[in-house]
Amino acid sequence: MLRTYNLILLQAAKDLSKELRKSQTKAEKLFWENVRKKRLRGLKFYRQIPIFYEMDNSESFIVAAFANLRK
């Protein structure tokens, strides 16, 4: 996963992620009620995670609805 040093792109990703968390659907709310606090097999999930990528010398991002970030 690419890290970005573009502060404008980083702020746009943060703002979009925050807005998506605020405006969740009923299905997303139900999902999070069931997986928060490691209720699903002890796994920690994160929601609305921006994933940065570079293509054709242009940096951009997508927002993953949820992710389990194992290290």
VENJO-V930869 format. One record per pair of residues at least 24 apart in sequence whose C-alpha atoms are under 10 Angstrom apart, sorted by the first residue. I is the first residue (numbers start at 1). J is the second residue. If there is no record, write none. Layout:
# VENJO-V930869
i=[I	I]
j=[J	J]
This chain:
# VENJO-V930869
i=[1	1	1	1	2	2	2	2	2	2	2	3	3	3	3	4	4	4	4	4	4	4	6	6	9	9	9	9	10	10	10	10	12	12	13	13	13	13	13	13	13	13	13	14	14	14	14	16	16	16	16	16	17	17	17	17	17	17	17	17	18	18	18	19	20	20	20	20	21	21	21	24	28	28	32	43	43	43	44	44	44	45	45]
j=[51	52	53	54	51	52	53	54	59	60	61	51	52	53	54	51	52	53	54	59	60	61	59	60	52	59	60	61	50	52	60	61	50	61	48	49	50	51	52	60	61	62	63	48	49	50	63	48	49	50	62	63	47	48	49	50	62	63	64	65	47	48	49	48	47	48	63	65	47	48	65	65	65	66	66	68	69	70	68	69	70	69	70]
